Amino acid sequence: MPTVESEAKVKTRVRFEELLKTHHDLIHERKKLKKKIGKSGEKIANQRKSMESRQ
């Protein structure tokens, strides 16, 4: 006899999957932003070094 999930369990599982996907997307976006900021910071640091060496 196949087991049938109750409607409440199905709704809970679907909601959990939605929340998990949202969380994953936020983490992914945060990592991309950190990489972008890190690269910008490196450019700024390199510009400062080149300006200091000119003086």
LUMTORVO-15006 format. One line per field, with one value per residue: residue number from 1; x, y, z of N, C-alpha, C, O, CB in turn. Coordinates in steps of 0.1 Angstrom, whole numbers. Glycine has a CB too. Layout:
<pts>
lumdo = NUM, ...
n.x = X, ...
n.y = Y, ...
n.z = Z, ...
ca.x = X, ...
ca.y = Y, ...
ca.z = Z, ...
c.x = X, ...
c.y = Y, ...
c.z = Z, ...
o.x = X, ...
o.y = Y, ...
o.z = Z, ...
cb.x = X, ...
cb.y = Y, ...
cb.z = Z, ...
</pts>
This chain:
<pts>
lumdo = 1, 2, 3, 4, 5, 6, 7, 8, 9, 10, 11, 12, 13, 14, 15, 16, 17, 18, 19, 20, 21, 22, 23, 24, 25, 26, 27, 28, 29, 30, 31, 32, 33, 34, 35, 36, 37, 38, 39, 40, 41, 42, 43, 44, 45, 46, 47, 48, 49, 50, 51, 52, 53, 54, 55
n.x = 8, 8, 23, 7, 13, 2, -17, -8, 18, 29, 25, 42, 67, 70, 71, 94, 114, 112, 121, 147, 158, 157, 174, 198, 202, 205, 229, 246, 245, 257, 283, 292, 291, 310, 333, 334, 337, 361, 378, 376, 387, 414, 421, 420, 440, 462, 463, 469, 495, 509, 506, 520, 545, 552, 556
n.y = -12, 21, 49, 79, 113, 137, 167, 189, 181, 182, 209, 220, 209, 220, 247, 248, 240, 263, 283, 274, 276, 304, 312, 300, 315, 341, 338, 331, 355, 373, 363, 368, 396, 401, 392, 411, 435, 429, 428, 454, 467, 458, 471, 498, 498, 492, 514, 534, 526, 530, 557, 566, 558, 574, 599
n.z = 0, -10, 5, 14, 14, 37, 32, 47, 52, 26, 19, 38, 30, 5, 11, 27, 7, -9, 8, 13, -12, -16, 5, -4, -28, -18, -3, -24, -39, -20, -19, -45, -44, -24, -38, -58, -44, -33, -55, -64, -42, -44, -68, -60, -40, -55, -72, -53, -45, -69, -71, -49, -55, -75, -63
ca.x = 0, 16, 20, 2, 16, -9, -17, 0, 32, 32, 27, 54, 79, 71, 75, 108, 122, 112, 130, 161, 163, 159, 186, 209, 203, 211, 243, 253, 247, 266, 296, 295, 293, 323, 343, 334, 343, 375, 386, 377, 397, 427, 424, 423, 453, 473, 464, 476, 509, 515, 507, 530, 558, 554, 560
ca.y = 0, 33, 60, 92, 124, 146, 180, 197, 178, 186, 223, 223, 205, 230, 260, 246, 241, 277, 290, 269, 282, 318, 313, 297, 326, 352, 334, 332, 369, 378, 358, 376, 410, 402, 391, 423, 445, 426, 432, 469, 471, 456, 482, 510, 496, 493, 528, 541, 522, 536, 572, 568, 556, 586, 610
ca.z = 0, -11, 15, 8, 23, 41, 26, 55, 50, 13, 19, 46, 22, -6, 17, 31, -5, -14, 18, 11, -25, -13, 13, -13, -37, -10, 0, -37, -42, -11, -23, -57, -40, -17, -48, -66, -35, -31, -67, -64, -32, -50, -77, -52, -33, -66, -76, -42, -46, -80, -69, -39, -61, -84, -55
c.x = 9, 12, 17, 6, 3, -7, -8, 15, 37, 34, 40, 67, 81, 76, 90, 117, 123, 122, 144, 166, 166, 172, 199, 212, 210, 226, 252, 256, 257, 281, 301, 298, 307, 335, 345, 341, 358, 384, 387, 387, 411, 431, 428, 437, 464, 474, 471, 491, 515, 516, 518, 544, 562, 560, 574
c.y = 12, 43, 73, 103, 133, 159, 189, 194, 183, 201, 227, 220, 216, 243, 259, 247, 255, 285, 286, 275, 297, 320, 311, 309, 338, 350, 336, 347, 376, 375, 366, 390, 411, 401, 405, 434, 442, 430, 447, 474, 469, 467, 494, 509, 497, 507, 537, 539, 529, 551, 575, 567, 567, 598, 609
c.z = 0, 0, 9, 19, 25, 34, 33, 53, 36, 13, 27, 37, 11, -1, 21, 18, -10, -5, 15, -2, -23, -5, 4, -22, -30, -7, -13, -41, -33, -15, -35, -53, -33, -27, -55, -57, -34, -43, -67, -54, -37, -59, -70, -46, -44, -71, -66, -43, -57, -78, -59, -45, -70, -76, -50
o.x = 17, 1, 23, 2, -5, 4, -1, 23, 48, 44, 47, 76, 92, 85, 98, 128, 133, 130, 153, 178, 176, 180, 208, 224, 218, 234, 263, 267, 265, 290, 312, 308, 314, 345, 356, 349, 366, 395, 397, 395, 420, 442, 437, 444, 475, 485, 479, 499, 527, 526, 525, 553, 574, 567, 579
o.y = 14, 45, 76, 102, 135, 163, 197, 204, 188, 206, 236, 228, 220, 249, 269, 253, 259, 293, 295, 279, 302, 329, 318, 313, 345, 359, 341, 351, 385, 383, 370, 396, 421, 408, 409, 442, 451, 435, 453, 483, 477, 471, 501, 519, 504, 512, 545, 548, 535, 558, 585, 574, 570, 606, 618
o.z = 9, 4, -1, 30, 16, 30, 28, 52, 35, 7, 23, 38, 9, -7, 19, 19, -15, -10, 16, -2, -28, -9, 5, -24, -36, -8, -13, -45, -38, -14, -36, -59, -35, -26, -58, -62, -33, -41, -71, -56, -33, -60, -74, -46, -41, -73, -69, -41, -56, -83, -60, -42, -73, -81, -43
cb.x = -10, 15, 33, -13, 27, -11, -31, -4, 34, 21, 15, 54, 77, 58, 67, 110, 116, 98, 126, 161, 152, 147, 186, 206, 190, 203, 245, 246, 233, 263, 297, 283, 282, 324, 340, 320, 336, 377, 379, 363, 395, 428, 412, 412, 454, 469, 450, 470, 510, 507, 493, 529, 559, 542, 551
cb.y = 0, 39, 61, 92, 133, 148, 186, 195, 163, 182, 230, 215, 191, 232, 263, 232, 232, 283, 288, 254, 280, 324, 303, 284, 330, 354, 320, 325, 376, 374, 343, 376, 415, 390, 380, 428, 445, 411, 427, 475, 463, 442, 484, 512, 483, 484, 534, 538, 507, 533, 577, 558, 543, 590, 612
cb.z = 12, -24, 25, 5, 17, 56, 24, 70, 51, 2, 26, 58, 16, -13, 29, 38, -15, -13, 32, 10, -36, -6, 25, -21, -43, 3, 5, -48, -41, 4, -26, -67, -30, -7, -58, -69, -22, -29, -79, -60, -19, -56, -87, -41, -26, -78, -78, -28, -47, -93, -63, -27, -69, -91, -43
</pts>
